[in-house]
Amino acid sequence: MKTGGGSDGAKRRAGERAAEAIEDGSVVGLGTGSTTAFAIEAIGRAVDDGLEVRGIPTSFQSRRLAIDRGIPLTSLDEVSRVDLAIDGADQVSEAGDLIKGGGGAQTREKLVATAADRFLVVADPSKLSARLERSVPVEVVPDAHTVVADRVADLDLDSALALEDGGGRGGEPTLREASHKDGPVVTDNGNLLLDCAFGPITDPEALATRLSSLPGVVEHGLFVGMADVVYVGTDDGDGDGVDVRRFESE
């Protein structure tokens, strides 16, 4: 489910600051969501001013916005490398781990982010948390959604590995329903989404491994150890109103 909160000003400052990292001739992953949209718009203005760049959209939404802003597009099949990817997050922990997938695009977002040399995350303060605790979106093959839901509920997650408390209990999966049509949300890949509540997650990597191992799971929204830089737009920050948090290796 998409997250609310955060002012447009904070989102715009984060997105525009991340867009400044793009160099001429770059291949850029274009993420999905309201904060990333400000980055895409800033890239479009830079293209109008002569910046040469090719974008790889991660969703129908980001593709449509990029085309509207005049950004030349390509795909992972057509390039030898992706210089950087810019994307938002539904929640960002102090360690720089993410929960994504509120917009249902986490599979393509993860493909592009892992292919990129650098992964830049844009967020507003409402997305920050000491540790991850939101529901984790899990994209599943339609025919397997009930089986995956049962297996998520039955996961034996030791409290020392994945959860703050309640060792031995699994997650609480909910099939994501569409808001403007009858039936479930269908992803750009033709799959369904389970929003899985686990409570506070103290070891995202362990949980990510368990979810990835379930047959029928296409991808999940835990992005562990992937962010290089997080740009947090603020309404009263220093200078340009952006708090920069770096997690990239020296």
Phi, psi and chi 1 to 4 in degrees:
 res  aa     phi    psi   chi1   chi2   chi3   chi4
   1 MET       -  140.3  -64.2  170.8  -72.3      -
   2 LYS   -70.6  146.2  -63.4 -174.7   71.8  171.7
   3 THR   -94.1  145.4   54.1      -      -      -
   4 GLY  -101.3 -169.1      -      -      -      -
   5 GLY    88.3  163.7      -      -      -      -
   6 GLY    84.9  132.0      -      -      -      -
   7 SER   -79.7  155.1   70.5      -      -      -
   8 ASP   -61.7  -32.7  -77.8  -13.0      -      -
   9 GLY   -63.7  -43.7      -      -      -      -
  10 ALA   -64.7  -42.3      -      -      -      -
  11 LYS   -64.6  -42.6  -66.1  177.2 -179.6  179.8
  12 ARG   -62.2  -44.2  175.6  179.8   55.8   78.0
  13 ARG   -62.2  -40.9  -78.5 -175.8  -81.7  -84.0
  14 ALA   -65.3  -47.2      -      -      -      -
  15 GLY   -63.6  -43.7      -      -      -      -
  16 GLU   -68.1  -34.6  -68.6  179.4   -9.1      -
  17 ARG   -67.0  -41.8  179.4   64.9  177.3  -83.3
  18 ALA   -64.1  -38.2      -      -      -      -
  19 ALA   -62.7  -25.8      -      -      -      -
  20 GLU   -66.3  -17.8  -67.7  175.5    2.2      -
  21 ALA   -78.3   -8.7      -      -      -      -
  22 ILE   -78.7  128.6  -61.0  173.4      -      -
  23 GLU  -101.3  158.1  -61.7  179.4   -7.3      -
  24 ASP   -58.2  134.5 -161.1   53.3      -      -
  25 GLY    87.0    5.8      -      -      -      -
  26 SER   -77.5  152.8  -65.3      -      -      -
  27 VAL  -103.6  125.0  175.2      -      -      -
  28 VAL  -125.3  129.5 -177.8      -      -      -
  29 GLY   -76.9  130.5      -      -      -      -
  30 LEU  -108.6  107.0  -55.1  175.2      -      -
  31 GLY   -74.7 -168.7      -      -      -      -
  32 THR  -125.4  145.3  -56.8      -      -      -
  33 GLY   124.0  170.2      -      -      -      -
  34 SER   -67.2  -35.7   59.0      -      -      -
  35 THR   -74.6  -42.0  -50.7      -      -      -
  36 THR   -64.4  -29.0  -48.1      -      -      -
  37 ALA   -58.8  -36.1      -      -      -      -
  38 PHE   -66.0  -35.5  -74.6  107.0      -      -
  39 ALA   -66.4  -42.8      -      -      -      -
  40 ILE   -63.1  -40.6  -65.6  174.7      -      -
  41 GLU   -64.0  -39.0  -69.7  172.4   -7.7      -
  42 ALA   -66.5  -38.0      -      -      -      -
  43 ILE   -64.2  -40.9  -63.9  168.4      -      -
  44 GLY   -59.9  -41.0      -      -      -      -
  45 ARG   -65.4  -38.3  -68.7 -168.0  -64.8  -88.9
  46 ALA   -66.2  -36.7      -      -      -      -
  47 VAL   -62.9  -41.2  168.4      -      -      -
  48 ASP   -60.4  -29.9  -71.7  -18.9      -      -
  49 ASP   -88.5    2.8  -69.2  -23.6      -      -
  50 GLY   113.5   -1.5      -      -      -      -
  51 LEU   -66.9  131.6  178.0   70.6      -      -
  52 GLU   -96.5  118.5  -67.6 -171.3    6.5      -
  53 VAL  -152.9  152.2   65.4      -      -      -
  54 ARG  -124.2  135.2  -72.0  179.6  -67.8  166.1
  55 GLY  -108.8  146.8      -      -      -      -
  56 ILE  -115.5  103.6  -60.4  178.5      -      -
  57 PRO   -73.8  149.4   26.3  -32.4      -      -
  58 THR  -104.4    0.0   58.8      -      -      -
  59 SER  -160.9  167.4   67.2      -      -      -
  60 PHE   -58.8  -39.8  177.6   84.4      -      -
  61 GLN   -61.1  -50.1  177.0 -166.4   43.3      -
  62 SER   -70.4  -32.1   58.7      -      -      -
  63 ARG   -63.8  -46.7  176.4 -178.8  176.4   82.2
  64 ARG   -62.9  -42.2 -175.9  171.7   61.1  178.5
  65 LEU   -66.0  -41.3 -179.8   57.9      -      -
  66 ALA   -63.3  -42.3      -      -      -      -
  67 ILE   -62.8  -43.2  -68.9  173.1      -      -
  68 ASP   -62.4  -31.5 -176.3   61.1      -      -
  69 ARG   -92.4    3.9  -63.9  -61.4 -175.2  -93.6
  70 GLY    78.3   25.1      -      -      -      -
  71 ILE   -88.8  122.0  -59.1  172.1      -      -
  72 PRO   -61.7  138.6  -21.6   33.9      -      -
  73 LEU  -114.6  155.2  -60.9 -179.2      -      -
  74 THR  -146.1 -167.2 -174.7      -      -      -
  75 SER  -141.4  167.8   67.7      -      -      -
  76 LEU   -60.8  -31.6  -73.0  176.1      -      -
  77 ASP   -68.5  -21.0  -70.4  -21.0      -      -
  78 GLU  -102.7   -0.6  -62.8  174.5  -61.9      -
  79 VAL  -125.4  156.0  -61.4      -      -      -
  80 SER   -91.5  -18.0   59.1      -      -      -
  81 ARG  -159.0  157.6   63.4  179.3  -67.3  177.3
  82 VAL  -117.1  120.5  179.9      -      -      -
  83 ASP   -70.5  -44.8  -64.7  -74.3      -      -
  84 LEU  -158.5  158.5   59.8   85.8      -      -
  85 ALA  -125.0  141.5      -      -      -      -
  86 ILE  -120.1  127.3  -60.7  175.2      -      -
  87 ASP  -154.3  162.3 -150.9  -16.7      -      -
  88 GLY   -94.8 -168.1      -      -      -      -
  89 ALA  -156.0  152.3      -      -      -      -
  90 ASP   -85.5  -27.2  -62.2  -56.8      -      -
  91 GLN  -156.0  141.1 -167.0  165.7   58.5      -
  92 VAL  -127.5  124.8 -177.8      -      -      -
  93 SER   -87.5  168.4   74.6      -      -      -
  94 GLU   -61.7  -25.7  -69.3  179.2  -11.6      -
  95 ALA   -82.8   -5.2      -      -      -      -
  96 GLY    89.5    7.7      -      -      -      -
  97 ASP   -82.2  156.0  -63.5  -36.4      -      -
  98 LEU  -128.5  152.4  -41.9  172.5      -      -
  99 ILE  -114.3  126.3  -70.3  178.1      -      -
 100 LYS  -130.2  168.6  -68.4  177.2   50.6   56.4
 101 GLY   113.9    7.4      -      -      -      -
 102 GLY   -60.7  -30.2      -      -      -      -
 103 GLY   -92.5    1.3      -      -      -      -
 104 GLY    80.1   15.3      -      -      -      -
 105 ALA  -112.8   19.1      -      -      -      -
 106 GLN   -64.8  -26.3   73.8  -89.3    7.7      -
 107 THR   -66.7  -52.0  -63.4      -      -      -
 108 ARG   -68.8  -34.8  -63.6 -171.7 -174.1 -173.5
 109 GLU   -61.5  -41.0  -70.2  171.1  -21.1      -
 110 LYS   -71.2  -37.5 -170.3  173.7  -75.1 -172.7
 111 LEU   -58.2  -47.0  -77.7  171.2      -      -
 112 VAL   -71.8  -41.4  173.0      -      -      -
 113 ALA   -63.5  -40.1      -      -      -      -
 114 THR   -72.5  -24.0   54.4      -      -      -
 115 ALA   -80.2  -18.2      -      -      -      -
 116 ALA   -81.3  147.2      -      -      -      -
 117 ASP   -66.1  -35.3  -68.4  -18.1      -      -
 118 ARG  -137.1  141.5  -60.6  177.8   71.3 -140.9
 119 PHE  -118.2  112.4 -179.8   33.0      -      -
 120 LEU  -103.3  128.3  -48.1 -175.5      -      -
 121 VAL  -108.5  135.9  177.4      -      -      -
 122 VAL  -116.3  136.8  -68.8      -      -      -
 123 ALA  -156.0  165.1      -      -      -      -
 124 ASP  -111.2  166.7   63.0   76.9      -      -
 125 PRO   -58.4  -25.2  -27.5   37.3      -      -
 126 SER   -66.2  -15.7   70.5      -      -      -
 127 LYS   -90.6   -5.5  -54.0  -57.8 -169.3  -65.8
 128 LEU   -84.9  142.7  -56.8  179.8      -      -
 129 SER  -152.2  151.3  179.7      -      -      -
 130 ALA   -59.4  -39.8      -      -      -      -
 131 ARG  -149.7  164.3   57.1 -172.1  165.6 -165.8
 132 LEU   -71.0  135.4  -58.4  179.9      -      -
 133 GLU  -150.2   -2.0   56.4 -171.7    8.1      -
 134 ARG   -73.4  165.3  -74.8 -178.2   52.2   84.1
 135 SER   -62.3  143.1  -65.6      -      -      -
 136 VAL   -97.9  116.6  178.2      -      -      -
 137 PRO   -68.6  134.3  -20.8   35.1      -      -
 138 VAL  -128.2  118.6  178.6      -      -      -
 139 GLU   -84.9  130.0 -176.5  168.6   -9.7      -
 140 VAL  -131.0  151.7  -61.8      -      -      -
 141 VAL   -62.6  132.1  175.7      -      -      -
 142 PRO   -50.4  -44.9  -29.4   36.1      -      -
 143 ASP   -67.5  -14.2  -71.8  -14.1      -      -
 144 ALA  -106.9    4.8      -      -      -      -
 145 HIS   -65.0  -34.9   80.1  -86.3      -      -
 146 THR   -72.9  -37.1   55.9      -      -      -
 147 VAL   -65.4  -45.3  174.1      -      -      -
 148 VAL   -63.4  -42.0  173.6      -      -      -
 149 ALA   -58.9  -43.2      -      -      -      -
 150 ASP   -63.9  -39.3  -71.6  -17.2      -      -
 151 ARG   -73.0  -33.5  -67.3 -175.1  176.1 -179.9
 152 VAL   -63.9  -43.2  166.9      -      -      -
 153 ALA   -66.2  -28.5      -      -      -      -
 154 ASP   -94.5   -0.5  -69.3  -19.6      -      -
 155 LEU   -56.2  132.0  -80.1  176.6      -      -
 156 ASP   -94.9   91.4 -176.0   10.7      -      -
 157 LEU  -100.9  108.8  -62.9  169.5      -      -
 158 ASP   -63.3  135.1 -171.3  -80.2      -      -
 159 SER   -60.4  -28.8   60.1      -      -      -
 160 ALA   -74.8  -18.4      -      -      -      -
 161 LEU   -99.4  -42.8  -69.8  177.4      -      -
 162 ALA  -128.0  -35.1      -      -      -      -
 163 LEU  -118.6  155.6  -57.4  176.7      -      -
 164 GLU   -68.6  -37.3 -179.0 -178.1   46.2      -
 165 ASP  -150.5  176.7   53.3   22.3      -      -
 166 GLY    70.8   41.6      -      -      -      -
 167 GLY   -54.0  140.6      -      -      -      -
 168 GLY    97.5  -14.5      -      -      -      -
 169 ARG   -98.3  150.5   66.5  176.9  173.1   83.9
 170 GLY   -96.7 -157.3      -      -      -      -
 171 GLY   -90.8  174.6      -      -      -      -
 172 GLU  -115.5   96.7  -61.9  178.2    5.5      -
 173 PRO   -84.3  140.9   30.1  -32.6      -      -
 174 THR  -132.0  126.0  -59.0      -      -      -
 175 LEU   -68.0  126.6 -178.1   65.2      -      -
 176 ARG   -74.6  121.5 -170.2 -178.9  -59.7 -178.0
 177 GLU   -93.5  144.3  -62.6  -72.8  -18.9      -
 178 ALA   -72.3  148.3      -      -      -      -
 179 SER   -93.2  -20.2   58.2      -      -      -
 180 HIS  -121.4   16.7  -62.6  -66.9      -      -
 181 LYS  -156.3  160.2   76.7  172.3 -167.7   65.8
 182 ASP   -74.0  140.9  -67.1  -25.6      -      -
 183 GLY   100.9 -175.2      -      -      -      -
 184 PRO   -82.7  163.9   31.5  -36.4      -      -
 185 VAL   -68.0  136.4  168.6      -      -      -
 186 VAL  -114.6  126.8  178.8      -      -      -
 187 THR   -74.1  170.5   71.2      -      -      -
 188 ASP   -60.5  -19.7  -73.2   -4.2      -      -
 189 ASN   -92.2    1.7  -54.6  -46.9      -      -
 190 GLY    81.5   19.2      -      -      -      -
 191 ASN  -109.3  177.9  -62.0  -47.5      -      -
 192 LEU  -108.3  166.4  -56.1 -178.4      -      -
 193 LEU  -124.5  133.0  -69.2  165.9      -      -
 194 LEU  -109.5  125.1  -64.5  173.1      -      -
 195 ASP   -93.9  114.4  -68.3  -52.3      -      -
 196 CYS  -110.3  114.5  -57.6      -      -      -
 197 ALA   -89.4  126.8      -      -      -      -
 198 PHE  -120.7   -4.5  -65.0   96.6      -      -
 199 GLY    80.0 -169.0      -      -      -      -
 200 PRO   -59.3  128.6  -23.4   34.7      -      -
 201 ILE  -104.3  110.1  -57.4  168.7      -      -
 202 THR   -89.0  -19.0   58.4      -      -      -
 203 ASP  -133.8   82.5 -167.7  -25.6      -      -
 204 PRO   -59.2  -34.4  -23.5   34.5      -      -
 205 GLU   -63.7  -41.8 -175.1  173.7    5.5      -
 206 ALA   -64.3  -43.3      -      -      -      -
 207 LEU   -67.0  -39.9 -179.7   55.7      -      -
 208 ALA   -58.9  -42.4      -      -      -      -
 209 THR   -63.1  -42.5  -60.7      -      -      -
 210 ARG   -65.9  -42.3  -63.0  -63.8  -61.2  -85.0
 211 LEU   -66.1  -40.9  -69.6  174.3      -      -
 212 SER   -64.4  -24.9  -65.7      -      -      -
 213 SER   -81.6   -8.3   71.3      -      -      -
 214 LEU   -80.1  122.5  -63.0  178.8      -      -
 215 PRO   -59.3  137.2  -23.0   34.3      -      -
 216 GLY    99.8  -16.6      -      -      -      -
 217 VAL   -82.6  124.7  169.7      -      -      -
 218 VAL   -84.4  -48.5  177.2      -      -      -
 219 GLU  -166.7  160.4 -169.6   52.2   83.7      -
 220 HIS  -126.2  170.7   55.8   74.9      -      -
 221 GLY   -93.8   14.0      -      -      -      -
 222 LEU   -86.7  117.3  -74.2  168.5      -      -
 223 PHE  -110.8   95.8  -75.5   51.6      -      -
 224 VAL  -102.2  124.3 -178.9      -      -      -
 225 GLY    64.5   25.2      -      -      -      -
 226 MET  -102.2  -31.3  -67.4  176.3   57.3      -
 227 ALA   -71.6  130.8      -      -      -      -
 228 ASP   -91.1  -42.6  -68.2  -60.1      -      -
 229 VAL  -140.3  139.0 -176.1      -      -      -
 230 VAL  -116.8  122.2  176.8      -      -      -
 231 TYR  -100.2  116.1  -64.2   96.7      -      -
 232 VAL  -107.3  110.4 -177.0      -      -      -
 233 GLY   -75.7  138.7      -      -      -      -
 234 THR  -127.5  167.7   66.1      -      -      -
 235 ASP   -95.7  -11.4  -68.3  -42.3      -      -
 236 ASP  -145.9   34.7   55.6   -3.8      -      -
 237 GLY   -79.9 -173.1      -      -      -      -
 238 ASP   -80.2  139.9   60.2  -11.8      -      -
 239 GLY    57.2 -101.6      -      -      -      -
 240 ASP   -86.4    5.3   58.9    2.7      -      -
 241 GLY    72.8   32.4      -      -      -      -
 242 VAL  -131.2  125.9  178.5      -      -      -
 243 ASP   -94.4  118.9  175.3   19.5      -      -
 244 VAL  -102.3  122.7 -179.0      -      -      -
 245 ARG  -117.3  121.2  -54.4 -176.7  178.6 -162.8
 246 ARG  -106.7  133.2  -59.3 -173.7 -177.0  -82.4
 247 PHE  -126.2    0.6  -59.1   94.7      -      -
 248 GLU   -68.6  150.0   53.9 -163.8  -21.8      -
 249 SER   -71.4  142.2  -59.0      -      -      -
 250 GLU   -74.7      -  -62.6  -62.7  -24.7      -
